[in-house]
């Protein structure tokens, strides 16, 4: 397995940003129409992953997405 050296973000105004430490989540489709999720990590360690998970949950709470999920199951 090859390690990811960096991640390049290309903006619609033609600017770019090189990320030396981060995570890209690639959502695709499998042949059977089930979701395919691929996690591409660049210089991420265990403690970083813990921070990522907590930050994503906090973002979902801030955006009210967790409340929305509860309403959808009622």
Number of C-alpha atoms within 10 A of each C-alpha: 3 4 9 12 11 15 17 10 12 11 9 7 6 7 8 11 10 10 14 14 15 15 18 11 10 10 11 11 10 10 7 6 8 9 11 11 12 11 10 14 18 17 14 14 10 8 8 14 14 10 11 15 11 12 12 11 14 13 13 14 13 11 11 11 13 15 12 12 10 9 9 8 6 5
